[in-house]
Amino acid sequence: MLPKTPKPAIWKFIKGSAKTLFVLEAVCFAASYGVYYRMNTNREFRQHIHENYPFVLDYYYKIGEIVGDSTVRQSDASYWSALKKSD
């Protein structure tokens, strides 16, 4: 019978790193989906993003135009301009 030899430490490191990377990727995916869902359902949140991070909202609109809903940008702009006029 062959004697058992310990596995190299590098494999333990690779397995631990792969598990950590998998969990980190799952958390980032869940967070990005949560932000997308909130932007998709909440106009006030889109306005907050527009005021603080306009490049993020621009990417959101571009994705929406690619998928097929191209009216969100115009409806948000008209809603926000009406809010500014009433203030």
Long-range contacts (C-beta under 8 A, 24 or more apart in sequence): 36-60, 43-76, 43-79, 46-76, 47-76, 47-80, 50-76, 50-80
